[in-house]
Structures are given as structure tokens and as C-alpha cells.
Amino acid sequence: MMFHTSSPPSETSSPSMSPSSSFIVSSSNDKDVERHSASAKRRKYLKRILKFRHMDFEFALWQMIYLLISPQKVYRNFHYRKYTKDQFARDDPAFLVLLSFFLFVSSIFFAVVMRLSVVGFLKFLFWVIFVDCIGTGFLIATALWFITNKYLLRPTPDQQHVEWGYAFDVHLNAFFPLLVILHGLQLIIYQPMINHDSFVSTLIGNSLWLVALSYYVYITFLGYSVLPFLKKTIHMLHPLVAVVVVYIISLSVGWNISQTLMWFYKYRVL
């Protein structure tokens, strides 16, 4: 009797990933996610804050100039950064350092106008930097970061969101023109034109506040309107209504806002 033996059928191996290669890919993806996380970006930003030679002050100065004459161009650069560095927020602290320098210089002029002592100047400088600029900015940026991510996001496949760092950058952008108007132009004309009990003085001083706050609201609106994954950003212009209403009321009752600010700094802050 003859027995026909045949070899067992061969198994077709499906292209599958070995455990070791799977671990390598997973580890690589985890590192990539960690590198682009908010905490990693924050650490990188803080590490560079004292490395002045690595900062691009020329570009930061360009941004400041265009925030005064054409802020749309500044936000086009933020778009470019998203495509090249995968983030809207600044990774170079040069703008913040330069802004702090301008705050320092403007505080000297404030100290001269208000006739402050050296200790008074240092207290005023601390208040302007850490309360007026950074503290207020932290609150506004956090509020708008929460509102935009909670209510204004468009449904997108990759589920993009507003970075907190970008929200703070928008505040810094909007704060600079306000600084130029209220800490620069206002100080120059305060004694000869604003610090008087007359309607004209109130009109001039309060009009500067109207322009400065309107600029702040408008640049803030621009900052969020350029983000393609946000909707209904036009609502961010609504604070302009409140600004105009307060302006009209202040003129009606003869409230000189600039004088009140000087009084507040001199007798409450100092």
C-alpha cells in the first residue's frame, strides 16, 4: 500500500508589526506629543527669557511698530509660525522683554510727572508691570481662552484649540498701543492740557482713553478672528459699546478719567 504524504499548507503571514517595533513607534509618538505639549512649550519659552543673544529684538520692534499702524500684518506672521513651528504663540520672549523695557522707561516719566521718590518709583514700576500688564493680562487671557475653547470652536477633524500662550500674546499685542497712548502721549500733554478743571481738559483726556481702549478691543478681536477654527469672533467687538457709553457718561458728568488715574496711583498704589 502506498501512502501519499503531502506537506502541511503554508501559512500566509500577514504584515504585522512586531512588539518591539510597535513599542518604538509608540515611544516616538509619545515623545512627539510631549515635545508639542503646552508645558514643553512653556519650559522652552522660560529657558530663553534670559538668553538675550538668542532673541530677535529687531523683529519684536517691527511687530510693535506695525501694531500701531497695521496690526493685521502682525497676525499674518502668527499664521506663518503655526505652519513652521506648529504653534500660534510666540516662542521668542523678545517682545515681552522689550515691552517690559518700555514700561520701565514710561514709569520714569510717570515718576517725574507725579514727583515720586525712588522708593515710590520702584513701587509704581512693580504695580505697572506685575498688576497692570501681567496680572490684568493673565485674567483677560484666561477668560478669553476659556470662552473661545468652550463656546467659539468650530468642529474640525483635528480638534484644534486656542493655546493659553497665544491668548496672552494677544493681550500683550493689544497692550502695547494702549501703553503708547496712555503712558506716552498722555504724559506729554497731561500738565499743559489735561490736568485742569474744564470741559476741554476732560474731553482731551477721556478721548485718549477712548482711543486706547478701542485699540485694545480691536487688536484683541483681530487676534482671535484670524484663527480659522473659531466662529462668531465678531462678538469680541461688543465691549466697544460699553467703552463708548462710559465715555459719553464721563463727559456728561465732568469726570476726568486721567486725573482719577493719577490720583489712584499717587494715593492708593503708593
C-alpha positions as CSV (number, residue, x, y, z in Angstrom):
1,M,0.0,0.0,0.0
2,M,1.3,3.4,-0.9
3,F,0.9,6.3,1.3
4,H,0.9,9.8,-0.3
5,T,2.3,12.3,2.0
6,S,1.9,16.0,1.4
7,S,3.5,18.9,3.2
8,P,1.2,20.9,5.5
9,P,-0.3,24.0,4.0
10,S,2.0,27.0,4.3
11,E,0.7,29.9,6.4
12,T,0.5,33.2,4.8
13,S,1.9,35.7,7.1
14,S,0.0,39.0,7.3
15,P,2.1,42.1,7.5
16,S,2.0,42.8,11.2
17,M,4.2,44.9,13.4
18,S,6.4,43.1,15.9
19,P,6.1,44.1,19.6
20,S,9.5,45.7,19.6
21,S,8.8,47.9,16.6
22,S,5.4,48.7,17.9
23,F,7.0,49.9,21.1
24,I,9.5,52.1,19.2
25,V,6.7,53.8,17.2
26,S,4.6,54.3,20.3
27,S,7.5,55.7,22.1
28,S,8.4,58.1,19.2
29,N,4.8,59.3,19.1
30,D,4.7,59.9,22.9
31,K,7.9,62.0,22.6
32,D,6.5,64.0,19.7
33,V,3.3,64.7,21.7
34,E,5.4,65.7,24.8
35,R,7.5,68.0,22.6
36,H,4.5,69.8,21.4
37,S,2.6,69.9,24.8
38,A,1.8,73.2,26.5
39,S,4.2,72.5,29.4
40,A,7.1,71.8,27.0
41,K,6.5,75.0,25.1
42,R,6.3,76.9,28.3
43,R,9.6,75.5,29.6
44,K,11.3,76.3,26.3
45,Y,10.0,79.9,26.4
46,L,11.1,80.4,30.0
47,K,14.6,79.0,29.3
48,R,15.1,81.6,26.6
49,I,13.9,84.6,28.6
50,L,17.4,85.4,30.0
51,K,19.3,84.5,26.8
52,F,19.3,87.9,25.2
53,R,21.7,87.0,22.5
54,H,19.2,84.4,21.1
55,M,16.3,86.9,21.0
56,D,15.2,88.7,17.8
57,F,14.7,92.2,19.1
58,E,14.7,93.7,15.6
59,F,11.6,91.6,14.7
60,A,9.9,92.3,18.0
61,L,10.4,96.1,17.3
62,W,8.9,95.6,13.8
63,Q,5.9,94.0,15.4
64,M,5.4,96.9,17.8
65,I,5.6,99.4,15.0
66,Y,3.0,97.5,12.9
67,L,0.7,97.1,15.9
68,L,0.3,100.8,15.8
69,I,-0.1,101.3,12.0
70,S,-1.2,97.9,10.6
71,P,-1.9,95.2,13.2
72,Q,-3.2,92.7,10.6
73,K,0.3,92.2,9.3
74,V,1.5,91.1,12.8
75,Y,-1.2,88.4,12.9
76,R,-0.2,87.1,9.5
77,N,3.1,86.3,11.0
78,F,1.4,84.3,13.7
79,H,-0.2,82.2,11.0
80,Y,3.2,81.6,9.4
81,R,4.5,80.4,12.8
82,K,1.7,77.9,13.1
83,Y,2.8,76.3,9.8
84,T,6.5,76.3,10.6
85,K,6.7,75.7,14.3
86,D,3.3,74.1,15.0
87,Q,2.1,76.8,17.4
88,F,0.4,80.2,17.2
89,A,2.0,81.6,20.4
90,R,5.4,83.3,20.3
91,D,8.4,81.1,21.2
92,D,10.7,84.1,21.4
93,P,10.4,86.3,24.6
94,A,11.9,89.3,22.9
95,F,8.5,91.1,22.6
96,L,7.9,90.7,26.3
97,V,11.4,91.8,27.3
98,L,11.1,94.9,25.0
99,L,7.6,95.7,26.4
100,S,9.0,95.5,29.9
101,F,11.8,97.9,28.9
102,F,9.2,100.4,27.5
103,L,7.2,100.1,30.8
104,F,10.3,100.9,32.7
105,V,11.0,104.0,30.6
106,S,7.4,105.2,30.8
107,S,7.4,104.7,34.5
108,I,10.3,107.0,34.8
109,F,8.3,109.7,33.1
110,F,5.3,108.9,35.3
111,A,7.6,109.3,38.4
112,V,8.7,112.8,37.1
113,V,5.2,114.0,36.4
114,M,3.9,112.7,39.8
115,R,7.2,113.8,41.6
116,L,7.8,110.4,43.1
117,S,10.7,109.4,45.3
118,V,13.0,106.5,44.4
119,V,11.0,104.1,46.6
120,G,7.8,105.4,45.1
121,F,9.1,104.9,41.6
122,L,10.0,101.3,42.4
123,K,6.6,100.6,43.9
124,F,4.9,102.2,40.9
125,L,7.1,100.2,38.5
126,F,6.2,97.0,40.3
127,W,2.5,97.8,40.1
128,V,2.6,98.7,36.4
129,I,4.5,95.6,35.3
130,F,3.0,92.9,37.6
131,V,-0.5,94.3,38.1
132,D,-1.4,96.5,35.1
133,C,0.3,94.4,32.4
134,I,0.9,90.9,33.6
135,G,-1.8,90.5,36.2
136,T,-4.6,92.0,34.2
137,G,-3.3,90.2,31.1
138,F,-3.4,86.9,33.0
139,L,-7.0,87.4,33.9
140,I,-8.1,88.6,30.5
141,A,-6.2,85.9,28.6
142,T,-7.5,83.2,30.9
143,A,-11.1,84.4,30.5
144,L,-10.9,84.6,26.7
145,W,-9.0,81.3,26.5
146,F,-11.8,79.6,28.4
147,I,-14.6,81.4,26.4
148,T,-13.1,80.6,23.0
149,N,-12.4,77.0,23.7
150,K,-15.8,76.5,25.4
151,Y,-18.2,78.3,23.1
152,L,-16.5,79.5,19.9
153,L,-14.7,76.4,18.5
154,R,-15.7,75.1,15.1
155,P,-16.0,71.3,14.8
156,T,-12.8,70.3,13.0
157,P,-11.3,66.8,12.3
158,D,-8.1,67.5,14.3
159,Q,-10.0,69.4,17.0
160,Q,-7.8,72.4,17.3
161,H,-8.0,74.7,20.3
162,V,-6.7,78.1,21.4
163,E,-3.4,78.0,23.2
164,W,-3.3,79.9,26.5
165,G,0.1,81.3,25.5
166,Y,-1.5,82.7,22.3
167,A,-4.3,84.3,24.4
168,F,-1.6,86.0,26.5
169,D,0.3,87.1,23.3
170,V,-2.9,88.7,22.0
171,H,-3.2,90.7,25.3
172,L,0.5,91.8,25.0
173,N,-0.2,92.9,21.4
174,A,-3.2,94.9,22.4
175,F,-1.5,96.4,25.5
176,F,1.4,98.0,23.6
177,P,-0.7,100.6,21.7
178,L,-2.5,101.3,25.0
179,L,0.9,101.8,26.6
180,V,2.0,104.3,23.9
181,I,-1.2,106.3,24.2
182,L,-1.7,106.4,28.0
183,H,1.9,106.2,29.2
184,G,3.4,108.1,26.3
185,L,1.2,110.7,24.6
186,Q,-1.0,111.3,27.7
187,L,2.1,112.1,29.9
188,I,3.4,114.6,27.4
189,I,0.2,116.7,27.4
190,Y,-1.0,115.9,30.9
191,Q,0.2,119.0,32.7
192,P,-0.5,121.6,30.0
193,M,-3.8,120.3,28.6
194,I,-5.4,117.6,30.8
195,N,-4.8,118.4,34.4
196,H,-7.3,121.3,34.6
197,D,-10.9,121.5,35.8
198,S,-12.5,122.3,32.4
199,F,-14.6,120.5,29.9
200,V,-11.9,120.8,27.2
201,S,-9.3,119.1,29.5
202,T,-11.8,116.3,30.3
203,L,-12.6,115.9,26.6
204,I,-8.9,115.6,25.7
205,G,-8.0,113.2,28.5
206,N,-11.1,111.0,28.1
207,S,-10.7,110.9,24.3
208,L,-7.3,109.4,24.8
209,W,-8.8,106.7,27.0
210,L,-11.5,106.1,24.3
211,V,-8.9,105.6,21.6
212,A,-6.6,103.5,23.8
213,L,-9.3,101.1,25.0
214,S,-10.9,100.9,21.5
215,Y,-7.5,100.0,20.1
216,Y,-7.1,97.3,22.8
217,V,-10.5,95.8,21.9
218,Y,-9.9,95.9,18.2
219,I,-6.5,94.2,18.3
220,T,-7.9,91.6,20.6
221,F,-10.6,90.9,18.1
222,L,-8.1,90.7,15.3
223,G,-6.1,88.2,17.3
224,Y,-8.9,85.7,17.6
225,S,-10.6,86.4,14.2
226,V,-7.5,85.1,12.3
227,L,-7.8,81.7,13.9
228,P,-9.7,79.6,11.3
229,F,-11.1,77.2,13.8
230,L,-13.1,79.9,15.7
231,K,-16.6,81.1,14.9
232,K,-18.5,84.3,15.8
233,T,-15.5,86.2,16.8
234,I,-17.3,89.4,15.9
235,H,-18.8,89.2,19.5
236,M,-15.4,90.3,20.8
237,L,-16.1,93.8,19.5
238,H,-19.1,94.2,21.8
239,P,-17.0,95.7,24.6
240,L,-16.7,98.8,22.3
241,V,-20.3,99.6,23.1
242,A,-19.5,99.8,26.8
243,V,-16.4,101.8,26.2
244,V,-18.4,104.4,24.2
245,V,-21.2,104.5,26.7
246,V,-18.8,105.1,29.6
247,Y,-17.0,107.8,27.5
248,I,-20.3,109.7,26.9
249,I,-21.4,109.4,30.6
250,S,-17.9,110.6,31.8
251,L,-18.2,113.7,29.6
252,S,-21.8,114.4,30.8
253,V,-20.8,114.3,34.5
254,G,-17.4,116.0,34.0
255,W,-15.4,113.0,35.2
256,N,-11.7,113.4,34.1
257,I,-10.5,109.8,33.9
258,S,-6.9,110.8,33.5
259,Q,-6.9,112.8,36.7
260,T,-8.6,109.9,38.5
261,L,-5.9,107.6,37.3
262,M,-3.1,109.9,38.6
263,W,-4.9,110.2,41.9
264,F,-5.3,106.4,42.2
265,Y,-1.6,105.8,41.5
266,K,-0.4,108.5,43.9
267,Y,-2.7,107.9,46.9
268,R,-3.7,104.2,46.6
269,V,-0.8,102.4,44.9
270,L,2.0,104.4,46.5
